[in-house]
Amino acid sequence: MDELENLNQSSIGLATVQLITLPEAEAIDVTRQLIQRVRNELTSDQKSEELLQLIETVLVYMLPRLSRREVEAMFSLDELN
């Protein structure tokens, strides 16, 4: 729980990097929050899109049993393509 609180207080970039260290179940929850933060806090559409693509790539590697398309659908990232 403290890890989750720390991630919420971290910069979006740092929270994205810390996502790599989380167990799968926790990473899924944190990702949903992180995506919301990116959409709410970043004003540059280009930066927002780049960060969302990075988060998606991290998840594809963390969840190898899912395809990129399944990850996109799980987190409503399909509008990026």
DSSP file (Angstrom, degrees, kcal/mol; ACC not computed):
  #  RESIDUE AA STRUCTURE BP1 BP2  ACC     N-H-->O    O-->H-N    N-H-->O    O-->H-N    TCO  KAPPA ALPHA  PHI   PSI    X-CA   Y-CA   Z-CA
    1    1 A M     >        0   0    0      0, 0.0     4,-2.1     0, 0.0     5,-0.2   0.000 360.0 360.0 360.0 -39.4    0.0    0.0    0.0
    2    2 A D  H  >  +     0   0    0      1,-0.2     4,-2.6     2,-0.2     5,-0.2   0.886 360.0  55.2 -62.8 -37.7    2.9    2.4    0.8
    3    3 A E  H  > S+     0   0    0      1,-0.2     4,-2.3     2,-0.2    -1,-0.2   0.915 107.7  48.9 -59.8 -43.6    4.3    1.6   -2.7
    4    4 A L  H  > S+     0   0    0      2,-0.2     4,-1.9     1,-0.2    -1,-0.2   0.903 111.3  49.4 -63.7 -42.3    1.0    2.6   -4.3
    5    5 A E  H  X S+     0   0    0     -4,-2.1     4,-1.3     1,-0.2    -2,-0.2   0.908 110.6  50.5 -62.8 -43.0    0.9    5.8   -2.3
    6    6 A N  H  X S+     0   0    0     -4,-2.6     4,-1.1     1,-0.2     3,-0.2   0.888 108.6  52.4 -63.0 -39.4    4.5    6.6   -3.3
    7    7 A L  H  < S+     0   0    0     -4,-2.3     3,-0.4     1,-0.2    -1,-0.2   0.887 106.5  53.3 -64.4 -38.3    3.7    6.1   -6.9
    8    8 A N  H  < S+     0   0    0     -4,-1.9    -1,-0.2     1,-0.2    -2,-0.2   0.803 112.6  44.4 -66.7 -27.9    0.8    8.5   -6.8
    9    9 A Q  H  < S+     0   0    0     -4,-1.3    -1,-0.2    -3,-0.2    -2,-0.2   0.601  98.6  92.2 -91.5 -12.8    3.0   11.1   -5.3
   10   10 A S  S  < S-     0   0    0     -4,-1.1    -3,-0.0    -3,-0.4     2,-0.0  -0.305  90.6 -90.3 -75.6 161.6    5.9   10.5   -7.8
   11   11 A S     >  -     0   0    0      1,-0.1     4,-2.7    -2,-0.0     5,-0.2  -0.322  40.8-110.5 -62.9 158.4    6.3   12.3  -11.1
   12   12 A I  H  > S+     0   0    0      1,-0.2     4,-1.9     2,-0.2     5,-0.1   0.901 118.6  51.2 -61.0 -40.8    4.5   10.6  -14.0
   13   13 A G  H  > S+     0   0    0      2,-0.2     4,-1.8     1,-0.2    -1,-0.2   0.927 112.2  45.0 -62.9 -45.8    7.8    9.7  -15.5
   14   14 A L  H  > S+     0   0    0      1,-0.2     4,-2.7     2,-0.2    -2,-0.2   0.900 111.2  53.3 -65.8 -40.8    9.2    8.2  -12.3
   15   15 A A  H  X S+     0   0    0     -4,-2.7     4,-1.3     1,-0.2    -1,-0.2   0.863 106.8  53.8 -62.2 -35.1    5.9    6.3  -11.7
   16   16 A T  H  X S+     0   0    0     -4,-1.9     4,-0.5    -5,-0.2    -1,-0.2   0.917 110.8  45.1 -65.0 -43.3    6.2    4.8  -15.2
   17   17 A V  H >< S+     0   0    0     -4,-1.8     3,-1.2     1,-0.2     4,-0.3   0.906 110.9  53.3 -66.2 -41.7    9.7    3.5  -14.5
   18   18 A Q  H >< S+     0   0    0     -4,-2.7     3,-1.4     1,-0.3     4,-0.5   0.759  92.5  75.1 -65.6 -24.0    8.6    2.2  -11.1
   19   19 A L  H >< S+     0   0    0     -4,-1.3     3,-1.2     1,-0.3    -1,-0.3   0.837  85.3  64.8 -55.0 -34.3    5.8    0.3  -12.8
   20   20 A I  T << S+     0   0    0     -3,-1.2    -1,-0.3    -4,-0.5    -2,-0.2   0.796  99.2  52.3 -60.9 -30.0    8.4   -2.2  -14.1
   21   21 A T  T <  S+     0   0    0     -3,-1.4    -1,-0.3    -4,-0.3    -2,-0.2   0.545  89.7  99.6 -87.3  -7.5    9.2   -3.3  -10.5
   22   22 A L  S <  S-     0   0    0     -3,-1.2     2,-0.0    -4,-0.5    -3,-0.0  -0.458  80.2-104.3 -83.9 151.1    5.6   -4.1   -9.4
   23   23 A P     >  -     0   0    0      0, 0.0     4,-2.8     0, 0.0     5,-0.2  -0.359  42.5-103.9 -63.6 154.6    4.0   -7.5   -9.3
   24   24 A E  H  > S+     0   0    0      1,-0.2     4,-2.0     2,-0.2     5,-0.2   0.881 117.5  48.5 -51.6 -50.7    1.5   -8.1  -12.2
   25   25 A A  H  > S+     0   0    0      1,-0.2     4,-1.4     2,-0.2    -1,-0.2   0.907 115.9  43.8 -61.3 -42.7   -1.7   -7.6  -10.3
   26   26 A E  H  > S+     0   0    0      1,-0.2     4,-2.7     2,-0.2    -1,-0.2   0.874 109.5  57.6 -69.7 -36.6   -0.5   -4.4   -8.7
   27   27 A A  H  X S+     0   0    0     -4,-2.8     4,-2.5     1,-0.2    -2,-0.2   0.872 103.1  54.0 -62.2 -37.2    0.9   -3.1  -12.0
   28   28 A I  H  X S+     0   0    0     -4,-2.0     4,-1.7    -5,-0.2    -1,-0.2   0.932 111.8  43.7 -64.0 -45.9   -2.5   -3.4  -13.6
   29   29 A D  H  X S+     0   0    0     -4,-1.4     4,-1.6     1,-0.2    -2,-0.2   0.926 115.2  48.4 -64.3 -44.9   -4.1   -1.3  -10.9
   30   30 A V  H  X S+     0   0    0     -4,-2.7     4,-2.8     1,-0.2    -2,-0.2   0.878 106.9  57.6 -64.3 -37.7   -1.3    1.3  -10.9
   31   31 A T  H  X S+     0   0    0     -4,-2.5     4,-2.9    -5,-0.2     5,-0.2   0.913 103.3  52.4 -60.6 -43.0   -1.4    1.4  -14.7
   32   32 A R  H  X S+     0   0    0     -4,-1.7     4,-1.7     1,-0.2    -1,-0.2   0.923 113.5  43.9 -59.1 -43.4   -5.1    2.5  -14.7
   33   33 A Q  H  X S+     0   0    0     -4,-1.6     4,-2.2     2,-0.2    -2,-0.2   0.895 113.1  51.6 -67.3 -40.0   -4.3    5.3  -12.3
   34   34 A L  H  X S+     0   0    0     -4,-2.8     4,-2.6     2,-0.2    -2,-0.2   0.900 107.9  51.2 -65.8 -42.2   -1.2    6.3  -14.2
   35   35 A I  H  X S+     0   0    0     -4,-2.9     4,-2.4     1,-0.2    -1,-0.2   0.912 110.0  50.6 -61.1 -42.4   -3.1    6.5  -17.5
   36   36 A Q  H  X S+     0   0    0     -4,-1.7     4,-2.1    -5,-0.2    -2,-0.2   0.913 109.9  50.2 -62.0 -42.5   -5.6    8.7  -15.8
   37   37 A R  H  X S+     0   0    0     -4,-2.2     4,-3.4     2,-0.2     5,-0.5   0.919 109.5  51.1 -61.7 -44.1   -2.9   11.0  -14.5
   38   38 A V  H  X S+     0   0    0     -4,-2.6     4,-1.7     1,-0.2    -2,-0.2   0.938 112.8  45.6 -58.9 -46.8   -1.3   11.3  -17.9
   39   39 A R  H  < S+     0   0    0     -4,-2.4    -1,-0.2     1,-0.2    -2,-0.2   0.835 121.4  38.0 -67.3 -32.6   -4.6   12.2  -19.5
   40   40 A N  H  < S+     0   0    0     -4,-2.1    -2,-0.2    -5,-0.2    -1,-0.2   0.839 123.3  35.7 -86.9 -35.4   -5.4   14.7  -16.7
   41   41 A E  H  < S+     0   0    0     -4,-3.4     2,-0.4    -5,-0.2    -3,-0.2   0.757  97.2  79.1 -97.8 -26.8   -2.0   16.3  -15.9
   42   42 A L     <  -     0   0    0     -4,-1.7     6,-0.0    -5,-0.5     0, 0.0  -0.712  49.1-173.9 -90.6 131.4   -0.2   16.5  -19.3
   43   43 A T        +     0   0    0     -2,-0.4     2,-0.6     5,-0.0    -1,-0.1   0.706  63.1  84.3 -94.2 -22.4   -1.1   19.4  -21.5
   44   44 A S     >  -     0   0    0      1,-0.2     4,-2.6     2,-0.0     5,-0.2  -0.725  63.4-157.3 -85.3 119.2    0.9   18.4  -24.5
   45   45 A D  H  > S+     0   0    0     -2,-0.6     4,-2.6     1,-0.2     5,-0.2   0.886  94.2  52.0 -61.7 -38.3   -0.9   15.9  -26.7
   46   46 A Q  H  > S+     0   0    0      2,-0.2     4,-2.5     1,-0.2    -1,-0.2   0.937 112.0  44.3 -65.4 -46.5    2.4   14.7  -28.2
   47   47 A K  H  > S+     0   0    0      2,-0.2     4,-2.6     1,-0.2     5,-0.2   0.910 114.0  51.4 -63.4 -41.9    4.0   14.1  -24.8
   48   48 A S  H  X S+     0   0    0     -4,-2.6     4,-2.5     1,-0.2    -2,-0.2   0.931 111.5  46.5 -60.8 -46.5    0.9   12.4  -23.5
   49   49 A E  H  X S+     0   0    0     -4,-2.6     4,-2.2     1,-0.2    -2,-0.2   0.906 112.4  50.5 -63.8 -42.0    0.7   10.1  -26.5
   50   50 A E  H  X S+     0   0    0     -4,-2.5     4,-2.0     2,-0.2    -1,-0.2   0.911 112.2  46.7 -63.0 -42.5    4.4    9.2  -26.2
   51   51 A L  H  X S+     0   0    0     -4,-2.6     4,-2.6     2,-0.2    -2,-0.2   0.901 111.1  51.4 -68.3 -40.3    4.1    8.4  -22.5
   52   52 A L  H  X S+     0   0    0     -4,-2.5     4,-2.3    -5,-0.2    -1,-0.2   0.883 109.9  50.5 -63.5 -37.4    1.0    6.3  -23.0
   53   53 A Q  H  X S+     0   0    0     -4,-2.2     4,-2.3     2,-0.2    -1,-0.2   0.882 109.8  50.6 -67.2 -37.3    2.8    4.4  -25.7
   54   54 A L  H  X S+     0   0    0     -4,-2.0     4,-2.5     2,-0.2    -2,-0.2   0.931 110.5  48.8 -64.0 -45.2    5.7    3.8  -23.3
   55   55 A I  H  X S+     0   0    0     -4,-2.6     4,-2.3     1,-0.2    -2,-0.2   0.915 111.0  51.1 -59.8 -43.4    3.3    2.6  -20.7
   56   56 A E  H  X S+     0   0    0     -4,-2.3     4,-2.2     1,-0.2    -1,-0.2   0.916 109.6  49.7 -60.3 -44.3    1.7    0.3  -23.2
   57   57 A T  H  X S+     0   0    0     -4,-2.3     4,-1.8     1,-0.2    -2,-0.2   0.906 109.0  51.9 -62.7 -42.8    5.2   -1.1  -24.2
   58   58 A V  H  X S+     0   0    0     -4,-2.5     4,-2.0     1,-0.2    -1,-0.2   0.924 111.1  48.4 -58.3 -44.8    6.1   -1.8  -20.6
   59   59 A L  H  X S+     0   0    0     -4,-2.3     4,-2.5     1,-0.2    -2,-0.2   0.870 105.1  57.5 -66.7 -37.1    2.8   -3.7  -20.1
   60   60 A V  H  < S+     0   0    0     -4,-2.2    -1,-0.2     1,-0.2     6,-0.2   0.901 112.2  42.3 -60.5 -39.4    3.3   -5.8  -23.2
   61   61 A Y  H  < S+     0   0    0     -4,-1.8    -1,-0.2     1,-0.2    -2,-0.2   0.835 115.6  49.1 -75.3 -32.5    6.6   -7.0  -21.8
   62   62 A M  H  < S+     0   0    0     -4,-2.0    -2,-0.2     1,-0.3    -1,-0.2   0.795 117.8  40.5 -75.4 -28.0    5.2   -7.4  -18.3
   63   63 A L    ><  +     0   0    0     -4,-2.5     3,-2.2    -5,-0.2    -1,-0.3  -0.595  68.3 165.3-119.7  67.7    2.2   -9.4  -19.6
   64   64 A P  T 3  S+     0   0    0      0, 0.0    -1,-0.1     0, 0.0    -2,-0.1   0.686  70.4  65.8 -64.1 -18.1    3.7  -11.6  -22.3
   65   65 A R  T 3  S+     0   0    0     -3,-0.1     2,-0.4     2,-0.1    -5,-0.1   0.640  95.6  70.8 -78.2 -11.4    0.6  -13.9  -22.4
   66   66 A L  S <  S-     0   0    0     -3,-2.2     2,-0.1    -6,-0.2    -3,-0.1  -0.818  82.4-126.8-104.8 144.8   -1.4  -10.9  -23.8
   67   67 A S     >  -     0   0    0     -2,-0.4     4,-2.2     1,-0.1     5,-0.2  -0.393  29.8-106.8 -79.1 165.4   -1.0   -9.4  -27.2
   68   68 A R  H  > S+     0   0    0      1,-0.2     4,-2.7     2,-0.2     5,-0.2   0.902 122.8  54.2 -57.9 -40.9   -0.4   -5.7  -27.7
   69   69 A R  H  > S+     0   0    0      1,-0.2     4,-2.3     2,-0.2    -1,-0.2   0.890 107.2  49.8 -62.6 -40.0   -4.0   -5.4  -28.9
   70   70 A E  H  > S+     0   0    0      2,-0.2     4,-2.5     1,-0.2    -1,-0.2   0.892 111.0  49.5 -66.0 -39.5   -5.4   -7.1  -25.8
   71   71 A V  H  X S+     0   0    0     -4,-2.2     4,-1.7     2,-0.2     6,-0.2   0.925 110.3  51.1 -64.0 -44.0   -3.3   -4.7  -23.6
   72   72 A E  H  <>S+     0   0    0     -4,-2.7     5,-3.3     1,-0.2     6,-0.7   0.924 112.9  45.4 -57.9 -45.6   -4.6   -1.7  -25.6
   73   73 A A  H ><5S+     0   0    0     -4,-2.3     3,-0.9     3,-0.2    -1,-0.2   0.892 108.8  56.2 -66.4 -39.9   -8.2   -2.9  -25.1
   74   74 A M  H 3<5S+     0   0    0     -4,-2.5    -1,-0.2     1,-0.2    -2,-0.2   0.850 120.3  29.8 -60.6 -35.5   -7.7   -3.6  -21.4
   75   75 A F  T 3<5S-     0   0    0     -4,-1.7    -1,-0.2    -5,-0.1    -2,-0.2   0.180 109.9-112.6-113.3  16.4   -6.5   -0.1  -20.7
   76   76 A S  T < 5S+     0   0    0     -3,-0.9     3,-0.3    -4,-0.3    -3,-0.2   0.885  75.8 132.5  54.2  42.4   -8.5    1.8  -23.4
   77   77 A L    > < +     0   0    0     -5,-3.3     3,-2.2    -6,-0.2     4,-0.3   0.393  34.2 100.9 -99.4   1.1   -5.3    2.6  -25.2
   78   78 A D  G >   +     0   0    0     -6,-0.7     3,-1.0     1,-0.3    -1,-0.2   0.693  67.1  71.4 -64.9 -17.3   -6.6    1.6  -28.6
   79   79 A E  G 3  S+     0   0    0     -3,-0.3    -1,-0.3     1,-0.2    -2,-0.1   0.588  82.4  74.8 -73.7  -6.9   -7.3    5.2  -29.6
   80   80 A L  G <         0   0    0     -3,-2.2    -1,-0.2     1,-0.2    -2,-0.2   0.792 360.0 360.0 -72.3 -27.2   -3.6    5.7  -29.9
   81   81 A N    <         0   0    0     -3,-1.0    -1,-0.2    -4,-0.3    -2,-0.2   0.451 360.0 360.0 -93.0 360.0   -3.4    3.8  -33.2
